[in-house]
Structure formats: structure tokens, C-alpha cells
Amino acid sequence: MKYLVVSDIHGSLFYTKKLVEIIKQEKPNKIILLGDLYYHGPRNGLFSGYDPMEVSKILNSYKDELIVCRGNCDAEVDEMISEFTFSDHHQFEIGNKVFYFTHGHHQNIDNIPEGIDVLVYGHFHTGFIKENKGVICVNSGSISLPKNNTAHSYLVIDEELISLKDIEGNIIEEVKY
Ligand SMILES: [Mn+2]
């Protein structure tokens, strides 16, 4: 199985169209969205290309492939326009390791859940792969609104590799797990 992991779209139609291109290139079996899908959020303000309704139409077209975590900007009304469900976290095995996917505002490198091997989250808009207390902690970064001079980024996870890539598909960091 190949998973594509994307976070913090925040209503950007431009980067959602970029995501469609990435899906065509990477050909994942499943697409994991780590939350903050539509709403720009008070700290981000309005930006050009902000179009939550069009973003939702594109995401709904992938509903059968989607695994979705609820972000701190995802409200009940956002779930109403979505043809898929949101969960606070998703935990399952990939390549015999226990992966835990969540938005990141509660569980993150400073608050790692018990009994897992890999923690994957977004929220901070800065992509990285680090290790803490024997757990691999992976941040996908944001596809739309990266912070601290990091790239517009996403993750690819298969049975043995976790790759952090920029939106042109270049590998930023990679770890064998
Ligand atoms: Mn967030």
C-alpha cells in the first residue's frame, strides 16, 4: 500500500489543483488528509485563490480514497459539505509498524501517544522527520501555507520508506523505518 499524506490545505483552490497533479504522479492507494481542509483560519487571513467550496468539490471526488483527520479549524459545517467523515485520529499498521495520524494540535512530538512506532501530523506548517523517545515523529508540513521558510510539502509512506517531498516531487527528507 502506498499512502499520500497532505495537511493544512486551508481552502486553497490553487494548491488543491496541485494536489490533483501530485495524486496523478504518485498514484497512492489511499490519501490521508491531516486536517484544516477549508477554513483559512484567523492567523492566515484571506489569500488569493481561497475557495473552500471548490476545494470541497475536488476532495469529495476522492471520497473513496480518503482517510481524514479533524483539524482545529474544521467545524461541523465543514463536515456537512464533505462526503467523507472526519476523525480525531487514525491508528493502523503499515509494514508491521503502528502508525498514528492526527492533526497535531493535541498529539505531537512533545506529547506522543503510548504504544505507537510512528506519529504523523501537520498543524505547524513546517515539514520534518525527527525521532523522540524511540518514536519517529513526522510532520507533513502544509501544502498551501508553509511557515518558517519551509517548502510546500507532502508525505509519501509505503511499506518501508517515509518520504517528505516538496510539491515538485523532490525529496526533502527520507527515513527507512
Ligand atoms: Mn491547524
Residues whose N, C-alpha, C, O or C-beta is under 5 A from the ligand:
A	BS01	MN	D36 G71 N72 H123
